[in-house]
Amino acid sequence: MTPTVPSTLDAIERYVTENGRPLDVARFNHLSGRGNAQDVADALAGFQNEDGGFGHGLEGDLQANYDTDAGRWMPVSEAVNAHPHAGWWHFEAEKGGTSIHQSPWNPTAALTGYLWHYGFAGPVSLETLTEGAIAYLKAQADTDIEMHELHCLVQFAELAPAPHVGPLRELTMAAVERIVERERTEWEG
């Protein structure tokens, strides 16, 4: 007798059941005809705010994916290699990740700004993260910052509260001034 290969749907179900949150499992069961809408609503209720909106980690990849050892959110994990992805997202363990991993404030700066802006606590003190970003910008005062990382720092500067907004804006604008090419003849490539 030849063993049967589980169907793709069976593999998905097993993965969701083993790795998903109760909400993910309820949604999968409902969509596959094995559960009902009330199970989804019941699971979703745990994410509802007092004002009727939703939060509390509904999109659970922010708080849980903060790397306390590195002091930042990593752009992607090695798991990205198992899925279709752009070349710059390819994770190379021997190089410490992707090329994006070489930019310590991408995406951490932008995420910290959003946490400040929307009034959410971070996995570590937002003050600590903010002071770290300011120290980084000061340390890079004579160095060009990679443009994607700088974009995250600019987003942070736009969202940070007082008294941090002033220093962040001053330092990010100086960094922008350093990397903007003003010579038209140099605009190729």
Secondary structure, DSSP 8 states (H G I E B T S, - for coil): -------HHHHHHHHHHHHS-HHHHHHHHHHTTSS-HHHHHHHHHTTB-TTS-B-TTSSTTTTTTEETTTTEE-S--GGGGGS---GGG--BGGGTB-GGGGSTTTTHHHHHHHHHHHT---SS-HHHHHHHHHHHHHHTTTS---HHHHHHHHHHHHH--TTTHHHHHHHHHHHHHHH----GGG---
